[in-house]
Amino acid sequence: MAVEALSAGAVARRLGVAVTTLRTWHQRYGLGPSQHTPGQHRRYTATDLARLEVMRRLTADGVSPAEAARWARQAPESVRAGESSRARPAAARDGGGQAIPVGRAGPAARGLARAAMRLDSVAIGDTIARALTEHGVVATWDRLLRPVLTGIGDRHAATSALVDVEHVLSRCISEAFAAVARTALPAGPQRVLLSCADEEQHSLPLEALAAALAEAGVGYRMLGARVPLPALLEAVDRTGPAAVVLWSHIPATADPGQLGALLAAPRRPLLVLAAGPGWAATTLPPGVLRPSQLAEAVALVGAVQDALEQSPER
């Protein structure tokens, strides 16, 4: 269904920016409304909105407005049905391809981004392993991995490219987190159940949580991606976890009914976490917590573990 032409106020509300910001982007970078009807104000089309969404995401990640606008002006090529991007930036670095924006993440993230662009899995793995050893899982995820993954996602949104880069980097990250889990997972009770929501395939942040929990000495069971609700409830009944973390990356997989079913399970967990950007805080059933950061999720689950250790009869 086509998006109707929108006023500046409507676009500002959709993007979460001020109308004055839209005017600045229009005047300085040419990202203005393109639909013109004689005698009326210009209005924003679906193509205009796509450009502005890319502009908003890139500037939020620390990319300069001029650079973000250059990418945003190319975005319509990737959102028109049946077309692929024809516009590509000229700059190529370290073996070909375009640089990945990492905002203010620092030299380590820029180095990882360059290695990812080269599809250099050895360099990628070495960089991640070094960061995990020096800084731990949470800091590595927040300061190194997320900025690069976000930059790849923004480049893909603008150009439909870098699928190969994302696959190689994701595989290397998964391998690094699995190595942490193998060496750090405690031998005690596994009182936490980690699962993606039904049809949710984006499991990498859940793997980050698993590695962070192992590093913190918290035992867990990982179900992984695309777990149907009956299978999740069966796992809860079989293992009796104290905490269940249900991950959703996109709203399409974030059905609050899954959370309600967990709360109504005969062996109801002490703690149910709705993790990931897919969940809307306003739709969560009472009693469900929604951590906004990896560190917060680790702290909440760790608190349950501490409470259980003080009450062994549980």
Secondary structure, DSSP 8 states (H G I E B T S, - for coil): -----B-HHHHHHHHT--HHHHHHHHHHH-----B--TTS--BB-HHHHHHHHHHHHHHHTT--HHHHHHHHTTTHHHHSTT-------S---SSSS-----TT--HHHHHHHHHHHTT-HHHHHHHHHHHHHHH-HHHHIIIIIHHHHHHHHHHHHHHS--HHHHHHHHHHHHHHHHHHHHHH--SS---EEEEE-TT----HHHHHHHHHHHHTT--EEEEES---HHHHHHHHHHH--SEEEEE-SSGGG--HHHHHHHHTSTT--SEEEEESTTS-GGG--TTEE--SSHHHHHHHHHHHHHHHHH-TT-
